[in-house]
Amino acid sequence: MSISITPIGIIETPFDDLKGMPIQPSGADKIQGTIIIDKEYEEGLSDLEGFSHIILLYHFHKSKGYNLMVKPFMDDQQRGLFSTRAPRRPNPIGLSIVRLIKIEGKRVTIEGIDVLNGTPLIDIKPYVPRFDIKDVTAVGWLENRQEQVASSKSDGRFILGQQQD
């Protein structure tokens, strides 16, 4: 089976370097960015302005290769890749929930963005709490680490060629 995905636009952010960026949207609370939608998809933005938050699906375009065991940002132990949000994955797809500020033509201003400048956007979906919030009863190895996310920054450990201990 073959899958083909075509970006619908580009995400512009203040982050030109992987090192030092927030690792999740909750660590990028007031960071603004802009989505530039390709002209052919602009009409699809109709009615989106009625939502306060949107879900972005994007391609980790600087991510090459992957390891099935990784040392995630907020831990000092090796963990199974699929129990983390590490960017180096078999299918390097990222997800962020961001605040929608405004839409002007094909430009969408967002807040709470945690991705590298120039990241290809795959899709936008409205965030709807009744659909998306679940009554979570367990968060695995992150149980006692969740509060660290706001102060945790990327240190480059997922750049291709970086040593994983």
Buried (B, 14 or more C-beta within 10 A) or exposed (E): EEEEEEBBBBBBBEBEEBEEBBBBBBBBEEBBBBBBBEEEBBEEBEEBEEBEBBBBBBBBBBBEEBEEEBBBBBBEEBBEBEEBBBBBBEEBBBEBBBBBBEBEEBBBBBBBBBBBBEBBBBBBBBBEEEEEEEEEEEEEBBEEBEEBBEEBEBBEBBBEEEEEE
